[in-house]
Amino acid sequence: MAMGMGRFFYTPALPLMVAALHRGSAPGAWIATLNYVGYFIGTLVIAQGWVEPNRFVYRLSLIVSTLGLAAVALTPNLVWQGSIRTIAGITSGLIFVCVIQRIPANSSKPRDGGLSYGGVGFGILVSGAIVLIAGNVADWRQLWLICAAVSAIFSVIAWTWPIPTRIPPHATAEAAHPTESADPTDTDRSPAEVATPFDANRRRAMAILSTGYFFQGGGYIIIGTYLVVLAGPVFGATAAASTWLIAGIATAVSPLTWSAVAARIGTVKALTTCYCLQVLGALLAVFGSTPIVLFIASAIALAVAMALTLVGVLTANIDR
């Protein structure tokens, strides 16, 4: 709900909005950029501890995300839509972090993490289906309202996700410093004294992983946002949403598949393979001029991006 619809519904709806509102490429790009800024803010405030990922924040974000989908339909004013999409990005980030930080506590099987991440792909699938089915009979405003109604249904389902009303402070501290001494009486040593070679290597590895994440985000989000626009000349504005449908299907199964792949060949090899596939998907999306090539690009681009997110989290959580 938060990612597939709250964040990414803009992608399949964009060609229809451009045609109806006679916009150039710049306004749509600014609105998309503001959404990404909002997503960055949403994840940053939790990472810095400014907002606690508790039940209240999670449920409020579900409500605001759904209302934000409906609010886009109120007016085509760029300032309004940019502001709403910024808020939508913030709530998407908050919901995503609130969910993934509780996966270990709520999982009973190793594959549960892959199933949870697969929800992003299912949301993309639903958003593409909305445009593909209703795009010929509904205008862009009605499409956003339909998506908001569907989002409300998913919000009811997601409402009971087990998350505490308050996150214990020690849980955040332990997550931030997993290598610290477990001895509660060991408080008289400085950080330099307790640091180990593994700590230094871990910091270096996290810096490299974060750099890769930075370029991965820049690489996939352009394709992710404009995939349907790129497919427009081949399929038509409405039918181009079929590429988003394929992306959703592939993204839904990708996390479960790649969690198994990472367990088998290791996270480093899995990450390397994902990066290579992402480059291939981007090239196919940009230079593809036939339906089959664009379908393949759709299946690769978003699916691999979500796989990289999952495998990246697995890599970051490796203690040895």
Secondary structure as UniProt FT lines:
FT   HELIX           2..7
FT   TURN            8..9
FT   HELIX           10..21
FT   HELIX           25..47
FT   TURN            48..49
FT   HELIX           55..71
FT   HELIX           72..74
FT   HELIX           78..100
FT   TURN            101..102
FT   HELIX           103..106
FT   TURN            110..111
FT   HELIX           112..134
FT   TURN            135..137
FT   HELIX           140..158
FT   TURN            159..160
FT   HELIX           169..176
FT   TURN            178..179
FT   TURN            184..185
FT   HELIX           191..194
FT   HELIX           197..235
FT   TURN            237..240
FT   HELIX           241..265
FT   HELIX           267..287
FT   HELIX           291..316
//
